[in-house]
Amino acid sequence: MVDWEVTATTIFCEAVDDEVTLIVSGNGTAKCSGRQKYDTTKKSPAARSKPGGRKPDCKGESCPTLKHYRDKMLGEK
């Protein structure tokens, strides 16, 4: 059990070629701001393509970076 409610960090995500915020709650849930912005199932301009024609490749809940940050913050190995 952790003694905090929520923690966050901002990183540069290569998958979406932009800065995203990783958010971890003390109960073990984790979210990434890039998923909402770059979700390719939604019809947002950001999700369609980045300048230069590169399409974002957000992994959503299965993102290894998000999982690693969550595990680090919760003290899991």
Protein Blocks (a to p, Z undefined) as FASTA:
>chain_A
ZZbfbdcdddddfklopacdddddfkopacdfklmmmomkbccfklmpcehhiacddekj
mlmklmmmmmmmnopZZ
